[in-house]
Amino acid sequence: MIESYSSALYSSGILDQAAGVRESRLAADAANRGALNTLGAIYRKQGRLEDAAAIYERLATLAPEDERAGFLAGHVDR
C-alpha cells in the first residue's frame, strides 16, 4: 500500500511527499531496493545529486550483481 501511495505521489510530481514516504519505508527496511531506487530518482529530479549518489552507492553495495545499480553509482562503464 505504501508503495502505491508513493508511486502516485511520484507520478503526480509531488516529490517531497514521495521522498518522505520512501524514507519512512527505508527506516523500516533499509535494504528495500525498490524504495532505494525510487528515492534515488526522486533526489535526482530534485537536484539533490549528492544524496542521489549516496543512495545509488547503497544500491550497488546491496546488489553488486545489479549492473544498473553499479552504473548509477559510477562503478560500471557502459
C-alpha positions as CSV (number, residue, x, y, z in Angstrom):
1,M,0.0,0.0,0.0
2,I,2.8,2.4,0.9
3,E,4.5,1.7,-2.5
4,S,1.3,2.5,-4.4
5,Y,0.8,5.7,-2.5
6,S,4.4,6.7,-3.0
7,S,4.2,5.9,-6.7
8,A,1.1,8.0,-7.1
9,L,2.8,11.0,-5.4
10,Y,5.9,10.4,-7.6
11,S,3.8,10.2,-10.8
12,S,2.0,13.4,-9.8
13,G,5.2,15.3,-9.3
14,I,4.7,15.6,-5.5
15,L,8.3,14.8,-4.9
16,D,8.8,16.0,-1.3
17,Q,6.0,13.8,-0.1
18,A,7.0,10.9,-2.2
19,A,10.6,11.2,-0.8
20,G,9.2,11.2,2.7
21,V,7.2,8.1,2.1
22,R,10.2,6.3,0.7
23,E,12.5,7.5,3.5
24,S,9.9,6.1,6.0
25,R,9.9,2.8,4.2
26,L,13.7,2.6,4.3
27,A,13.6,3.4,8.1
28,A,11.6,0.2,8.4
29,D,13.6,-1.8,5.8
30,A,17.0,-0.3,5.0
31,A,17.6,-3.0,2.3
32,N,14.5,-2.3,0.2
33,R,15.9,-2.0,-3.3
34,G,12.7,-0.7,-4.8
35,A,12.5,2.1,-2.2
36,L,16.1,3.0,-2.7
37,N,15.8,3.0,-6.5
38,T,12.8,5.4,-6.4
39,L,14.3,7.6,-3.7
40,G,17.5,8.0,-5.9
41,A,15.3,9.0,-8.8
42,I,13.4,11.5,-6.6
43,Y,16.6,13.0,-5.3
44,R,17.9,13.4,-8.9
45,K,14.8,15.1,-10.0
46,Q,15.0,17.5,-7.0
47,G,18.6,18.3,-7.9
48,R,19.9,16.6,-4.8
49,L,22.7,14.9,-6.6
50,E,24.9,14.1,-3.7
51,D,22.0,12.5,-1.9
52,A,21.1,10.5,-5.1
53,A,24.8,9.4,-5.4
54,A,24.7,8.1,-1.8
55,I,21.5,6.2,-2.5
56,Y,23.0,4.6,-5.7
57,E,26.1,3.7,-3.7
58,R,23.9,1.9,-1.2
59,L,22.1,0.1,-4.0
60,A,25.4,-1.0,-5.6
61,T,26.6,-2.3,-2.2
62,L,23.4,-4.2,-1.6
63,A,23.3,-5.8,-5.0
64,P,26.8,-6.0,-6.6
65,E,25.4,-8.1,-9.4
66,D,23.0,-5.4,-10.4
67,E,24.7,-3.7,-13.4
68,R,22.3,-0.8,-13.3
69,A,23.0,0.0,-9.7
70,G,26.7,-0.2,-10.4
71,F,26.3,2.1,-13.4
72,L,24.3,4.7,-11.4
73,A,26.9,4.5,-8.6
74,G,29.7,5.1,-11.2
75,H,31.2,1.6,-10.8
76,V,30.5,0.3,-14.3
77,D,31.2,1.7,-17.8
78,R,28.6,1.3,-20.4
